[in-house]
Amino acid sequence: MSWEHQSVLLHEVVAALTPAPEKFYLDCTVGLGGHSEAILQYPDTHVVALDQDGATLEQARLRLAPYGDRILFQQVNFADFDAKGQKFDGILADLGVSSPQLDQGERGFSWRFEAPLDMRMDQEGQELTAADLINTYSSEALANIFYEYGDERNSRRIARTIVARRPLTTTTQLAELVARCQRGYQKIHPATRVFQALRIAVNREFEALEQLLQKAPDWLHEGGVLAIISFHSSEDRRVKQQFREDIRLEVLTRKPIVPSEEERKANPRARSAKLRCAQRVPVAPL
Ligand SMILES: C[S@@+](CC[C@H](N)C(=O)[O-])C[C@H]1O[C@@H](n2cnc3c(N)ncnc32)[C@H](O)[C@@H]1O
Protein backbone atom coordinates (compact mmCIF):
# COMPACT_ATOMS: atom_id res chain seq x y z
CA MET A 1 0.00 0.00 0.00
CA SER A 2 1.10 3.56 -0.62
CA TRP A 3 1.60 6.22 2.04
CA GLU A 4 0.48 8.98 -0.30
CA HIS A 5 -2.17 11.50 0.61
CA GLN A 6 -3.03 14.54 -1.51
CA SER A 7 -3.39 17.47 0.85
CA VAL A 8 -6.68 19.28 0.37
CA LEU A 9 -6.87 23.07 -0.21
CA LEU A 10 -3.09 23.34 0.21
CA HIS A 11 -2.63 26.79 -1.37
CA GLU A 12 -5.69 28.15 0.39
CA VAL A 13 -4.42 26.96 3.79
CA VAL A 14 -0.99 28.53 3.21
CA ALA A 15 -2.63 31.80 2.09
CA ALA A 16 -4.72 31.82 5.29
CA LEU A 17 -1.83 31.01 7.65
CA THR A 18 0.72 33.39 5.98
CA PRO A 19 3.91 31.54 7.00
CA ALA A 20 6.83 33.87 7.78
CA PRO A 21 10.13 33.64 9.69
CA GLU A 22 9.81 32.94 13.42
CA LYS A 23 6.12 32.14 13.22
CA PHE A 24 4.88 29.09 15.14
CA TYR A 25 2.14 26.78 13.90
CA LEU A 26 0.11 23.96 15.39
CA ASP A 27 -0.92 21.27 12.90
CA CYS A 28 -3.56 19.33 14.86
CA THR A 29 -3.88 16.61 12.20
CA VAL A 30 -0.46 16.23 10.60
CA GLY A 31 -1.41 13.03 8.75
CA LEU A 32 1.16 12.48 6.03
CA GLY A 33 2.53 15.98 6.62
CA GLY A 34 1.55 17.77 3.41
CA HIS A 35 0.20 20.93 5.02
CA SER A 36 3.04 21.04 7.58
CA GLU A 37 5.60 20.69 4.82
CA ALA A 38 4.04 23.56 2.86
CA ILE A 39 4.47 25.74 5.98
CA LEU A 40 8.01 24.52 6.70
CA GLN A 41 9.11 25.39 3.18
CA TYR A 42 9.03 29.00 4.37
CA PRO A 43 12.34 29.72 6.12
CA ASP A 44 12.51 29.74 9.92
CA THR A 45 8.90 28.67 10.47
CA HIS A 46 8.16 26.17 13.25
CA VAL A 47 5.46 23.51 13.60
CA VAL A 48 4.10 21.41 16.44
CA ALA A 49 2.51 18.42 14.71
CA LEU A 50 -0.14 16.22 16.30
CA ASP A 51 -1.83 13.02 15.22
CA GLN A 52 -3.56 10.35 17.26
CA ASP A 53 -2.55 7.62 14.81
CA GLY A 54 0.91 6.29 15.68
CA ALA A 55 1.61 4.64 12.29
CA THR A 56 0.66 7.82 10.43
CA LEU A 57 2.78 9.96 12.73
CA GLU A 58 5.80 7.72 12.00
CA GLN A 59 5.38 8.41 8.26
CA ALA A 60 5.10 12.15 8.91
CA ARG A 61 8.32 11.98 10.97
CA LEU A 62 10.15 10.33 8.05
CA ARG A 63 8.85 12.79 5.48
CA LEU A 64 9.54 15.87 7.56
CA ALA A 65 12.91 14.76 9.00
CA PRO A 66 14.78 17.22 6.72
CA TYR A 67 13.25 20.10 8.71
CA GLY A 68 15.04 18.93 11.88
CA ASP A 69 14.00 20.59 15.12
CA ARG A 70 11.77 23.10 13.35
CA ILE A 71 9.07 20.45 13.74
CA LEU A 72 8.07 18.62 16.93
CA PHE A 73 5.71 15.63 16.90
CA GLN A 74 3.25 14.44 19.49
CA GLN A 75 0.91 11.45 19.36
CA VAL A 76 -2.24 12.78 20.96
CA ASN A 77 -5.89 13.43 20.27
CA PHE A 78 -6.07 17.17 19.58
CA ALA A 79 -8.92 17.35 22.10
CA ASP A 80 -6.41 16.35 24.82
CA PHE A 81 -3.49 18.51 23.66
CA ASP A 82 -1.91 20.59 26.41
CA ALA A 83 -0.29 23.70 24.92
CA LYS A 84 1.45 24.36 28.29
CA GLY A 85 1.06 28.10 27.76
CA GLN A 86 2.61 28.12 24.29
CA LYS A 87 0.89 30.44 21.78
CA PHE A 88 0.75 29.92 18.03
CA ASP A 89 0.45 32.20 15.00
CA GLY A 90 -1.71 29.70 13.18
CA ILE A 91 -3.56 26.47 13.92
CA LEU A 92 -4.78 23.98 11.34
CA ALA A 93 -7.15 21.04 11.70
CA ASP A 94 -7.74 19.00 8.52
CA LEU A 95 -10.39 16.68 9.89
CA GLY A 96 -11.24 13.04 9.22
CA VAL A 97 -9.04 10.26 7.93
CA SER A 98 -6.21 10.19 5.41
CA SER A 99 -6.18 8.15 2.20
CA PRO A 100 -3.58 5.67 3.55
CA GLN A 101 -5.75 5.00 6.61
CA LEU A 102 -8.61 4.08 4.27
CA ASP A 103 -6.28 2.02 2.08
CA GLN A 104 -4.78 0.01 4.96
CA GLY A 105 -7.40 -2.70 4.64
CA GLU A 106 -6.64 -4.25 8.03
CA ARG A 107 -7.65 -1.02 9.83
CA GLY A 108 -11.28 -1.77 8.94
CA PHE A 109 -12.19 1.75 7.76
CA SER A 110 -13.32 0.65 4.31
CA TRP A 111 -15.90 -1.74 2.89
CA ARG A 112 -13.42 -2.35 0.05
CA PHE A 113 -11.24 -4.73 2.10
CA GLU A 114 -12.10 -7.77 4.23
CA ALA A 115 -10.93 -6.97 7.76
CA PRO A 116 -11.99 -6.99 11.41
CA LEU A 117 -14.42 -4.15 12.23
CA ASP A 118 -11.87 -1.92 13.97
CA MET A 119 -11.86 1.72 12.69
CA ARG A 120 -9.85 3.15 15.61
CA MET A 121 -7.50 5.94 14.57
CA ASP A 122 -5.66 5.49 17.87
CA GLN A 123 -5.11 1.74 18.08
CA GLU A 124 -2.83 1.94 21.10
CA GLY A 125 -4.79 4.22 23.44
CA GLN A 126 -8.39 3.43 22.57
CA GLU A 127 -10.29 0.24 23.31
CA LEU A 128 -13.72 0.71 21.73
CA THR A 129 -13.84 -0.70 18.18
CA ALA A 130 -16.52 -0.63 15.50
CA ALA A 131 -17.24 -4.31 16.31
CA ASP A 132 -17.97 -3.42 19.96
CA LEU A 133 -20.37 -0.76 18.84
CA ILE A 134 -22.12 -2.89 16.19
CA ASN A 135 -22.47 -5.89 18.51
CA THR A 136 -23.54 -4.17 21.74
CA TYR A 137 -25.43 -0.94 20.97
CA SER A 138 -29.23 -0.97 20.86
CA SER A 139 -31.04 -0.81 17.55
CA GLU A 140 -32.11 2.75 18.35
CA ALA A 141 -28.58 3.88 19.22
CA LEU A 142 -27.20 2.38 15.99
CA ALA A 143 -29.98 3.98 13.91
CA ASN A 144 -29.21 7.37 15.45
CA ILE A 145 -25.51 7.00 14.62
CA PHE A 146 -26.24 6.04 10.99
CA TYR A 147 -28.71 8.90 10.60
CA GLU A 148 -26.84 11.67 12.41
CA TYR A 149 -23.28 10.89 11.34
CA GLY A 150 -23.98 9.34 7.93
CA ASP A 151 -27.23 10.98 6.74
CA GLU A 152 -28.39 7.40 6.11
CA ARG A 153 -32.11 7.42 5.26
CA ASN A 154 -32.53 3.68 5.86
CA SER A 155 -30.94 3.93 9.29
CA ARG A 156 -33.72 2.15 11.19
CA ARG A 157 -34.04 -0.78 8.80
CA ILE A 158 -30.26 -1.25 8.72
CA ALA A 159 -29.99 -1.07 12.51
CA ARG A 160 -32.82 -3.58 13.01
CA THR A 161 -31.22 -6.01 10.54
CA ILE A 162 -27.83 -5.71 12.23
CA VAL A 163 -29.32 -6.45 15.64
CA ALA A 164 -31.16 -9.50 14.23
CA ARG A 165 -28.05 -10.91 12.53
CA ARG A 166 -25.25 -10.09 14.96
CA PRO A 167 -22.56 -10.84 15.97
CA LEU A 168 -20.86 -9.32 12.93
CA THR A 169 -17.09 -9.34 12.96
CA THR A 170 -15.83 -8.23 9.55
CA THR A 171 -16.18 -5.26 7.20
CA THR A 172 -17.48 -7.45 4.39
CA GLN A 173 -20.18 -9.04 6.56
CA LEU A 174 -21.39 -5.57 7.49
CA ALA A 175 -21.12 -4.16 3.96
CA GLU A 176 -23.10 -7.06 2.47
CA LEU A 177 -25.79 -6.83 5.11
CA VAL A 178 -26.17 -3.06 4.63
CA ALA A 179 -26.28 -3.47 0.85
CA ARG A 180 -29.15 -5.95 1.19
CA CYS A 181 -31.12 -3.40 3.25
CA GLN A 182 -30.89 -0.68 0.60
CA ARG A 183 -33.53 -0.17 -2.09
CA GLY A 184 -33.23 1.47 -5.50
CA TYR A 185 -30.30 3.02 -7.34
CA GLN A 186 -27.30 4.09 -5.22
CA LYS A 187 -24.78 6.59 -6.61
CA ILE A 188 -22.15 5.43 -4.12
CA HIS A 189 -21.50 2.02 -2.55
CA PRO A 190 -24.58 1.29 -0.41
CA ALA A 191 -22.50 0.86 2.75
CA THR A 192 -20.47 4.10 2.39
CA ARG A 193 -22.67 6.21 4.69
CA VAL A 194 -22.86 3.52 7.40
CA PHE A 195 -19.07 3.09 7.37
CA GLN A 196 -18.53 6.85 7.64
CA ALA A 197 -21.02 7.08 10.50
CA LEU A 198 -19.37 4.23 12.40
CA ARG A 199 -15.91 5.78 11.97
CA ILE A 200 -17.16 9.11 13.34
CA ALA A 201 -18.81 7.38 16.31
CA VAL A 202 -15.87 5.07 17.13
CA ASN A 203 -13.41 7.98 17.13
CA ARG A 204 -15.84 10.41 18.79
CA GLU A 205 -14.93 12.85 16.04
CA PHE A 206 -17.62 15.45 16.70
CA GLU A 207 -16.87 15.52 20.43
CA ALA A 208 -13.16 16.02 19.68
CA LEU A 209 -13.98 18.85 17.25
CA GLU A 210 -16.16 20.58 19.82
CA GLN A 211 -13.37 20.43 22.40
CA LEU A 212 -10.89 21.78 19.87
CA LEU A 213 -13.20 24.68 19.03
CA GLN A 214 -13.41 25.53 22.75
CA LYS A 215 -9.67 25.29 23.42
CA ALA A 216 -7.89 26.42 20.26
CA PRO A 217 -8.65 30.18 20.46
CA ASP A 218 -6.67 30.28 23.73
CA TRP A 219 -3.66 28.71 22.00
CA LEU A 220 -3.47 31.63 19.52
CA HIS A 221 -1.55 34.91 19.71
CA GLU A 222 -3.68 37.96 19.00
CA GLY A 223 -4.00 38.10 15.22
CA GLY A 224 -3.31 34.36 14.95
CA VAL A 225 -5.51 32.33 12.60
CA LEU A 226 -7.51 29.16 13.23
CA ALA A 227 -8.17 27.22 10.02
CA ILE A 228 -10.42 24.17 9.93
CA ILE A 229 -11.10 21.89 6.96
CA SER A 230 -14.20 19.77 7.37
CA PHE A 231 -15.69 17.07 5.16
CA HIS A 232 -19.12 16.59 6.67
CA SER A 233 -22.07 19.01 6.85
CA SER A 234 -22.47 18.47 10.62
CA GLU A 235 -18.79 19.29 11.20
CA ASP A 236 -19.01 22.41 9.06
CA ARG A 237 -22.15 23.53 10.91
CA ARG A 238 -20.36 23.18 14.25
CA VAL A 239 -17.33 25.15 13.02
CA LYS A 240 -19.45 27.91 11.47
CA GLN A 241 -21.61 28.33 14.57
CA GLN A 242 -18.77 28.27 17.08
CA PHE A 243 -16.68 30.74 15.05
CA ARG A 244 -19.67 33.08 14.92
CA GLU A 245 -20.49 32.85 18.64
CA ASP A 246 -16.95 32.94 20.08
CA ILE A 247 -16.04 36.43 21.33
CA ARG A 248 -12.34 35.47 21.09
CA LEU A 249 -12.64 35.11 17.30
CA GLU A 250 -13.40 37.22 14.26
CA VAL A 251 -14.65 35.25 11.28
CA LEU A 252 -12.42 35.66 8.21
CA THR A 253 -14.50 33.48 5.86
CA ARG A 254 -18.20 34.47 5.70
CA LYS A 255 -18.61 31.63 3.20
CA PRO A 256 -16.41 28.53 3.39
CA ILE A 257 -13.52 28.23 0.95
CA VAL A 258 -14.05 25.19 -1.27
CA PRO A 259 -11.71 23.40 -3.69
CA SER A 260 -11.42 24.63 -7.27
CA GLU A 261 -12.97 22.63 -10.08
CA GLU A 262 -9.44 21.54 -11.00
CA GLU A 263 -8.71 20.23 -7.48
CA ARG A 264 -12.05 18.44 -7.32
CA LYS A 265 -11.31 16.65 -10.57
CA ALA A 266 -7.78 15.71 -9.53
CA ASN A 267 -8.75 14.58 -6.02
CA PRO A 268 -12.27 13.17 -5.52
CA ARG A 269 -11.72 13.21 -1.73
CA ALA A 270 -11.57 17.02 -1.88
CA ARG A 271 -15.13 17.30 -3.20
CA SER A 272 -16.84 17.82 0.13
CA ALA A 273 -14.04 19.86 1.76
CA LYS A 274 -14.83 23.24 3.33
CA LEU A 275 -12.25 25.54 4.86
CA ARG A 276 -13.30 28.12 7.45
CA CYS A 277 -10.89 30.56 9.10
CA ALA A 278 -11.14 32.88 12.07
CA GLN A 279 -8.69 35.28 13.70
CA ARG A 280 -7.94 35.67 17.40
CA VAL A 281 -8.99 39.11 18.67
CA PRO A 282 -8.29 40.78 22.02
CA VAL A 283 -10.92 40.12 24.66
CA ALA A 284 -11.66 42.93 27.13
CA PRO A 285 -11.37 41.79 30.77
CA LEU A 286 -14.73 41.53 32.56
C1 LIG B 1 -7.15 14.33 6.54
S1 LIG B 1 -5.81 13.65 7.40
C2 LIG B 1 -4.65 14.98 7.47
C3 LIG B 1 -3.81 15.09 6.24
C4 LIG B 1 -2.71 16.12 6.34
N1 LIG B 1 -3.22 17.45 6.52
C5 LIG B 1 -1.79 16.05 5.13
O1 LIG B 1 -1.66 17.04 4.43
O2 LIG B 1 -1.20 15.00 4.92
C6 LIG B 1 -6.42 13.66 9.03
C7 LIG B 1 -5.45 13.14 10.07
O3 LIG B 1 -5.92 13.59 11.32
C8 LIG B 1 -5.81 12.58 12.26
N2 LIG B 1 -6.85 12.86 13.26
C9 LIG B 1 -8.19 12.84 13.07
N3 LIG B 1 -8.82 13.20 14.20
C10 LIG B 1 -7.85 13.47 15.12
C11 LIG B 1 -7.87 13.89 16.49
N4 LIG B 1 -9.01 14.10 17.15
N5 LIG B 1 -6.69 14.09 17.10
C12 LIG B 1 -5.51 13.88 16.45
N6 LIG B 1 -5.43 13.45 15.17
C13 LIG B 1 -6.59 13.25 14.51
C14 LIG B 1 -6.00 11.30 11.50
O4 LIG B 1 -5.35 10.22 12.17
C15 LIG B 1 -5.36 11.65 10.15
O5 LIG B 1 -4.02 11.25 10.12
The ligand as an SDF file (V2000), in Angstrom:
LIG
                    3D

 27 29  0  0  0  0  0  0  0  0999 V2000
   -7.1460   14.3310    6.5360 C   0  0  0  0  0  0  0  0  0  0  0  0
   -5.8120   13.6530    7.4050 S   0  0  0  0  0  0  0  0  0  0  0  0
   -4.6510   14.9770    7.4660 C   0  0  0  0  0  0  0  0  0  0  0  0
   -3.8120   15.0940    6.2410 C   0  0  0  0  0  0  0  0  0  0  0  0
   -2.7100   16.1240    6.3450 C   0  0  0  0  0  0  0  0  0  0  0  0
   -3.2200   17.4540    6.5150 N   0  0  0  0  0  0  0  0  0  0  0  0
   -1.7850   16.0480    5.1350 C   0  0  0  0  0  0  0  0  0  0  0  0
   -1.6620   17.0370    4.4270 O   0  0  0  0  0  0  0  0  0  0  0  0
   -1.1950   14.9950    4.9210 O   0  0  0  0  0  0  0  0  0  0  0  0
   -6.4230   13.6650    9.0320 C   0  0  0  0  0  0  0  0  0  0  0  0
   -5.4480   13.1410   10.0710 C   0  0  0  0  0  0  0  0  0  0  0  0
   -5.9200   13.5900   11.3180 O   0  0  0  0  0  0  0  0  0  0  0  0
   -5.8070   12.5760   12.2610 C   0  0  0  0  0  0  0  0  0  0  0  0
   -6.8510   12.8570   13.2570 N   0  0  0  0  0  0  0  0  0  0  0  0
   -8.1940   12.8380   13.0730 C   0  0  0  0  0  0  0  0  0  0  0  0
   -8.8190   13.2010   14.2020 N   0  0  0  0  0  0  0  0  0  0  0  0
   -7.8530   13.4680   15.1170 C   0  0  0  0  0  0  0  0  0  0  0  0
   -7.8740   13.8940   16.4910 C   0  0  0  0  0  0  0  0  0  0  0  0
   -9.0140   14.1000   17.1520 N   0  0  0  0  0  0  0  0  0  0  0  0
   -6.6850   14.0950   17.1030 N   0  0  0  0  0  0  0  0  0  0  0  0
   -5.5060   13.8780   16.4520 C   0  0  0  0  0  0  0  0  0  0  0  0
   -5.4330   13.4480   15.1660 N   0  0  0  0  0  0  0  0  0  0  0  0
   -6.5920   13.2540   14.5070 C   0  0  0  0  0  0  0  0  0  0  0  0
   -6.0040   11.3010   11.4970 C   0  0  0  0  0  0  0  0  0  0  0  0
   -5.3540   10.2160   12.1650 O   0  0  0  0  0  0  0  0  0  0  0  0
   -5.3600   11.6460   10.1520 C   0  0  0  0  0  0  0  0  0  0  0  0
   -4.0240   11.2510   10.1180 O   0  0  0  0  0  0  0  0  0  0  0  0
  1  2  1  0
  2  3  1  0
  2 10  1  0
  3  4  1  0
  4  5  1  0
  5  6  1  0
  5  7  1  0
  7  8  2  0
  7  9  1  0
 10 11  1  0
 11 12  1  0
 11 26  1  0
 12 13  1  0
 13 14  1  0
 13 24  1  0
 14 15  1  0
 14 23  1  0
 15 16  2  0
 16 17  1  0
 17 18  1  0
 17 23  2  0
 18 19  1  0
 18 20  2  0
 20 21  1  0
 21 22  2  0
 22 23  1  0
 24 25  1  0
 24 26  1  0
 26 27  1  0
M  CHG  2   2   1   9  -1
M  END
$$$$
